[in-house]
Amino acid sequence: MLEARSLKKAVVPSRLIEYPSPANLQSNRLSLHVIYMLVTTELLAGFMLLPAAISTEFWFSLPPVSLGDSLVDKGKDSLLIPEQTQVVESAMVNRCPHRSEIQTIVLNETESSDCLILGSVDSYGHLIVSRLGTDGKDVERLTFSVSPQDFGVGEGGWAGLCFSPSQWSTTAVAHSFGKTIDVFDQDLHLRTFRTLWYPTAVDFLQTGNETSVLAVTEGCQLSIWDLRVNEKGGCVQRICGSVGDILYTVCNSSTGNIAVGGSDRTMTVYDPRRWAAVARWVNCSKYEITGISFSSVDPNYVYIQGVDYEVFCGEWKENKKAFSFRGDSNWLGFSKCRSKDVLGGWCDSGSIFIADVVEGKES
């Protein structure tokens, strides 16, 4: 079973982000990366990246959080009560000159241990990828920038971004209004997939050593796309969910399972070996599901984010909730570290929440 070791709450200074914007219903307006450091006690240094109101800049901070054997207070129905803390350090990253509102930001690791890759995409599909130092010092070096294939013609809308898990230079950009998924190797355009409906989420699948497969939610469907396939435009599988209900999020686990969720407030887990549903958690969220992440500690657990201000952890095979916590207002962004069970959320009130989850003892 999983349990929360700590839950911290801090307030973003209003001078950094004066008018926070939600961007879009399912936008990922926050990215989180965690570094463990041993000093006199174990500390957690986390990069929290938040786009500004006009979304032409980023704000990031390193808030150290104690990871000692602290007890987390619980309320009714295993609701965690956060501990108030402070933002220790913050700075502006002003090298991301987007002309429209940023929809998605992603932090990704590289082969080098002293730098991260920061990717951002705006509402017209303009992609900017640059380097960020893990020591907290901004590295003023732009890696590459890619304009949308339609040159930004048309209306803006949701845009998503994901990095290949095995090759940081390979990125996929989804543009809702254009109904397209563009795949790039740095600034070189590799492939364009054209969806039937407006895409709402995109994620690379890790299937063995192959990372050429994309999972995309579009309308009420989950579609699978392969860069190596030319037939049917690269689409190798389509799975239809509840007709009329929009899917907003997709993710895959270390065991290969794929989870989707959306407006029907139901999470469905698929086995990609036979493309059949192996579990379905009906009405698990009070409102629309806009974020799902499998646990890195135990893939039998998932973290589910609703469109309001609640996040909960539960065992998806048993449809059983373990614990939950709430922001003080609606989420503008929510993120989980790729290899650790450290969660971060940003509310429209200006508050950020950081939770550290570990494997607990059976009661």
N, C-alpha and C positions, 0 to 999 in steps of 0.2 A: 504494500500500500504506500501511498505518497502522503506527505504532510508538509506544511509550510514551515520553514525554519525562521523566516523573517518576512515582514511586510512593512515597508517604509513609505511614508508620504512626505513630499516636499512641494513647495510652491515655486513656480517659475516666475522670476521677477517680471513685472508688467513692462518694464522699460525694454526688455528683450523682445517680447511678443505682445504687442499692445492689443491687437484685435485678432485673436486666433480664429481660424476658419475651418469648418468641417470638410471642405473640398467636395466630397461626394459620400454617398451612403457607405460604400465599402472601401473607401480609400485607406491606404496604409500611410498615415501621416507621422509615423514614428518608427525609428529603427534603433535597435539595441544590440550592443556587443559588450561582453563582459570579460574582464581580465582579472585573474586571481593573483594576489601578491601576499607574501608572508613577511610581516614586519614583527612587531611584538605580539600581535594577534593577527588572525587572518582577516584581510580586508577584501572587499569587493569593489572594484573600480569599474563603473559602467559608462559607456558612451551612450548618451541619449541625444538623438538628433531630431529636431522639430523644425518644420518649415514656418517661416514668418507669415504674417497676415497676407501681404501681397505676394508672398511665396517666391521672392527672388533671392532669399538668403536662408542660411541654416543657423540654428543655434545648437551647440552641443556642450555638455558638461560632464564632469567626472565626479559623481557623488559617492564618496566612500561610505560603505554600509558595513557595519560590524556583522560578522557571521559566526559569532560565538553561540553557545548553547542558550540562546534567548528563547523565551516562551512567547508564543503569539496568543494574544487574547482572542477568545472566541465568543460570539454572541449566539443568537438563536439560529438553529439549523446549520451549525458549523460555519457561520459567517465570521470571517476574520476581521479583526479590528486593527487598522494600521497604526503604526507608531510614527509620531511626527518627527521629521528630521529636516535638515537644511541642505540646500544646494551649495557645495563648497566652492566650485569653480565653474565659470561659464565663459563662452567666447562666441564671436560671430564668425561664420565661414562665408565669405562674400565672393567666392569664385564660381558661383553657380548662377549665371545670369539668365534665368528663365524669364520669358516675356509673359507667360500666363501662369495660372495657379498650379503649383506642384501637387500632383496626385499621389505619387508613391516615391518613397526613399528606401534604399536598401543598403546595408553594410555587409561586406563579404570579405572573407579572409583570402590571403594570397600565399604564395610559397615563402615569402619573407615574413619573419616573425615581428618585424618592427613597423609594418604598415598594413592598413586596411584599404579596401576599395569602396568608395562611396558612389552609389548610383542614384540618379534622380530623373524623373520623367514628368513633364507637365501635361496639361489637359489637351494639347495638340500633338503629343507624342514625341516632343523634343527630348532627346536623351543626352545626359551629361554624366560622364564617369571620371572620377578623379581620385587621388590618393590622400589618405589621412593617416597621420602618425599615431601609433598605439601609445606613445608616451604623452599624449594629450596636446602635443604641439602641432599646430596646423601646418601641413605641407602644401605650400602654394604651388602646386604642379598639376595642371590639367592633363589627364591621360588621353581622353578623346571625347568628341562631341558628335552626335549624329542627328541630322534633321529628319523629320518624318518623310516618308516616301511620297506623300501627296503635297509636300512643301507647306503643310499647315493650312491648306485650303479647306474650308468647311467649318463646321461648328466644333467647339471644344467639348470635352466630356471626360469620363473616367479613362485613365490610362494606367496600366499595370506594368511591373518590371520584375524580372527574376534572373538570377545568375545561374549558370550551369554549376552543379556541385563539384565537378571535377576540373573545370577550366574557367577561371574567373573572367577571361576575356570574351567568353560566349554569353550573350545576353538575349533575352526575348522580351519584346515590348508589345503589349496589347493595347489597342486603341478602340474604345467602345463605339464611337460614332462612325469610324471608318470600317468597322467589322473586320479588322485585320490583326494578325500576329506576325510581327517582323522579327527575324532572328539575325543577329549580327555577330561577327568575330571582330572585336574591337570596332572600328568604324567601317568595316567591310560588310556589305549586305549579303547574307547567305540565302535567305528564303522568306517568302511571304505566304502565310496561310490565311485563307479567307473563310470566315465563319458564316454560318447561316443566320445566327442571331447576334445581338450585341454581346460581346464578351464581357465578363464581369470579374474573372480571376484567371491567373495563369501560373503554372508551376512546372519546373523540370522534374521528371521522375527519375529516381535512382534505381535502375534495374541491372544489378550486377555491376559490370564495368561500363555499361552503356549509359550515356546521358544524352541521347539524341531524341528522346521522347518527351512531349509536352502534354500536360493535362490542362484543359481549358473548360471553364464553365460558361455557357452561353444560353440565355433564356432558362428553360427548365432542363437542359441537356448537359451531360458531361461528354466532351469529345476528346479523343486522344489523337495526337499528331506526331508523325515520325519524319525527321529530317531526311532519312534515307529512302523514303517512299515517294514516288511520283504519281501513282494511281490515285484517283479521287482527290487530287490536290494535296495529298499527304495525310488525309484523315484515315485512320485505320480502325476506329471504333467510335460508336455513338451510343450513349445510354440515356434514355429519357426518364426523367423523374416525374414528379406530380405535375400534370399538365396545368399551366397557368401560374405556377409558382416559380419564381426566379431564384436560381442558385447564385450565391454571392461569394462563396469561398471554396477553395480546394487545397488539399495538402496530402502528402504521402508520408508513410512511416518508414522506419529502418527495416521493417519486415516486408515492405512492398505494398501494404494496404493503402488504399486511396479513400479519403473521406471528403464528403461534400455537405454543404448546408446552405440554407437560404430562407426565403420568406415563409416557407411552411413550418419553420421552427423545428425541423427534423434533421438530425444528422444521420447520413447513410455511409456505411463503410463497404467498399467493393474490393473483391479479390481480383487482381489484374490477370491471374492465370486462367480464369474462366469468365471474367467480367460478370460476376454475379454478386448480388448484395449478400454479405455475410453477417451484417448487423444493421439494425435500424433503431435509432433512439427517437421516438416520436414525442413531440412537444417538450423537448428537453430545455428549451429556452422560453422565457416569457415573451420575448419579441423576436424579430428576424435575426437569424444567425449571420454575422458578418465576419467572423474569424474562427478558424479551427487550427489547432496545432497538436500533433502527437507529442507525448512526453518523450524526452531523450533518456530518461532514467528507466521508465517502464512503458513500452509502446502499447500496453493494454489500457493506458490512461490517455485522456485527451483534455485539452483546455479549450473551452468554448466561450466565445465573446458574443454578446448580444448587441443589438443596435442601441440599447440604452446605456446603462452604466454598470452592468454586472458581468463578471467573469467567474466561471466555475470549473473545477476539475472533477472528472468522473471516470469511472470504468465503463468503457463503451460496450463490452461484451455483456455485462450484467445490468447496464442502464442504471448505474448507481452513482450518485454524487458523493464525492469525498469531502470537498470544502469549496467555499466561494468567497469572493470579496467584491466590494463595490467601490466605484469612484464616487466623487461628490457631485458629478454631473455627467452628461453624455460623453462617451469616448470620442476623441478626435483622431486617435491613433492607438494601436496596440501591437506589441511585438514580443516574440519569444526568441531567445538565443538559439542558434541552430544546433549547438552541441551540448547545451546546458539547460536545465529547467529554471531559468531566470526570466521572469516576465516583467514587462514594463508597459504602462499605460499613461496616456495624456488626456486630461479632461478639458472641456471648453471653459472651465473655471480658472484654468492655469495650473492646476495641481498635476503632479506626476506621482505614479505609484510603482514601486519596485518590489517584487515578491521573489523569494528564493525558496525553491521546493526541493526536498530531498526524499530519499526512501526512508519510510518510517517503520516502526515495529508493529506487528500484528497485535491488535488489542484482544 
